[in-house]
Amino acid sequence: MKTCILVNSNIVVPLNDFTQSYIANVLCAIANSLGIESKYITVCMERNELRIHTEDGEVETVKKFAKEWIESTIKGMLSPLKGVLCIREVVITSRRAE
């Protein structure tokens, strides 16, 4: 799996293979829990907004608690990457290996 984290639209956070795989597995599990099977998952986090996209378009998270749970999971997953979450915009893209 390949994962890329982009901060503020221009800063790429370097990730080792383990971290890339870990983040991709978490994002895939989130998508699967929403009933979505996808090779590509992109999560966009801004101050008060969380959006999840797959190759089929944006994923609708209807329930507020589900969105908050997903956001909390992603923030927890990124917390070891010091300083990433205090930035205004974080985009995480993961792609499953063929």
C-alpha positions in Angstrom: 0.0 0.0 0.0 1.2 3.5 -0.8 0.2 6.5 1.4 0.9 10.2 1.1 0.2 12.9 3.5 0.0 16.5 2.2 -0.1 19.4 4.6 -1.4 22.9 3.6 -1.5 21.8 -0.1 2.3 21.9 -0.5 4.2 20.0 2.3 4.6 16.3 1.8 5.2 14.4 5.1 7.8 11.6 4.5 6.5 8.2 5.7 8.4 4.9 6.0 6.9 1.7 4.6 5.4 0.6 8.0 3.6 3.9 8.5 2.3 4.0 5.0 0.9 0.5 5.4 -0.6 1.2 8.8 -2.4 4.4 7.7 -3.7 2.8 4.5 -5.0 -0.2 6.5 -6.8 2.1 8.9 -8.3 4.2 6.1 -9.5 1.0 4.3 -11.1 -0.3 7.5 -12.9 3.0 7.9 -14.2 2.8 4.3 -15.2 -0.9 4.8 -17.1 0.0 7.9 -19.1 2.5 5.8 -19.9 -0.3 3.3 -17.3 0.8 0.7 -14.8 -1.4 -1.0 -12.2 0.8 -2.7 -8.6 0.8 -4.0 -8.1 4.5 -3.5 -9.1 6.5 -0.4 -8.5 10.1 0.2 -9.3 11.9 3.5 -9.3 15.7 3.6 -9.3 17.2 7.1 -9.6 21.0 7.7 -10.4 22.8 10.9 -14.1 21.9 11.1 -14.5 19.6 8.2 -13.8 15.9 7.3 -14.3 14.5 3.8 -13.6 11.0 2.5 -13.3 10.3 -1.2 -12.9 7.1 -3.1 -12.5 6.5 -6.9 -16.4 6.6 -7.0 -16.6 10.1 -5.4 -17.3 11.5 -2.0 -18.4 9.2 0.8 -21.5 10.4 2.6 -21.2 10.1 6.4 -24.7 10.8 7.5 -24.5 10.4 11.3 -22.6 13.1 13.2 -21.3 10.6 15.8 -19.8 8.5 12.9 -18.0 11.5 11.5 -16.7 12.4 14.9 -15.6 8.9 15.5 -13.8 8.7 12.2 -12.1 12.1 12.8 -11.0 11.0 16.3 -9.5 7.8 14.9 -7.6 9.6 12.2 -6.3 12.2 14.6 -5.2 9.5 17.0 -3.4 7.7 14.1 -1.6 10.9 13.1 -0.7 12.0 16.6 2.8 10.5 16.5 3.6 12.7 13.5 4.4 15.8 15.6 2.8 19.1 14.3 0.7 17.6 11.5 -2.6 18.1 13.2 -2.1 21.7 14.3 -1.8 22.7 10.6 -5.0 24.0 8.9 -5.3 21.3 6.1 -4.2 17.7 5.9 -4.9 15.4 3.0 -4.1 11.7 3.2 -4.2 9.5 0.1 -3.8 5.8 0.2 -3.7 3.3 -2.7 -3.9 -0.5 -2.4 -1.1 -2.3 -4.2 -2.2 -4.2 -7.3 
